Amino acid sequence: MTMMNAMQPWPIISDEAIAFIHGGPLAPQISGYVLFKDVPGGTEVYVEVTGLPDYKPGKNGEAPVGPHGFHIHENNCCEVGDAADPFLCAGGHWNPDGQPHGNHAGDFPPLFSNHGLSRMCFFTDRFKVKDVLGKSVIIHNNPDDFRTQPSGNSGKRLACGVIKPKFITCLE
Ligand SMILES: [Cu+2]
């Protein structure tokens, strides 16, 4: 079923959404997508990305590279901006119910690189697809410690994708 809704930035309501993930200047080889699908009681999230960096252990007080922090951020923006610190326009973590980091609605399990490939599917009851349209998904360089506020100390932003309804219309 399709319908118009003047309060939504999108003309048609869908129960599926997709974010196409593109690597920024720190990891231009990253490519993939995140799918969101309404299911009873919540949403299933499926992610498939390639081109992730290989794991590097932390040395001399530096954080390890990977597993990669993975979150929904609050803004509809994946412009690179500062090439040394990309994707700042995506904003902070999407946090609609004012929770501490570690319990943000868009705090996701980290991505593990299997020679660059990560594939993962999980369920969340924290949102439905309509709630995350126009937000963004970010993959970070470092692991999320799920403690440090406000974003888990997961480091720079390697890749970004804006969450859009999943279908093709003649207007796109
Ligand atoms: Cu993040």
Boltz pocket constraint, residues with backbone or C-beta under 6 A from the ligand:
constraints:
  - pocket:
      binder: B
      contacts: [[A, 69], [A, 70], [A, 71], [A, 72], [A, 73], [A, 93], [A, 138], [A, 140], [A, 151], [A, 154]]
      max_distance: 6.0
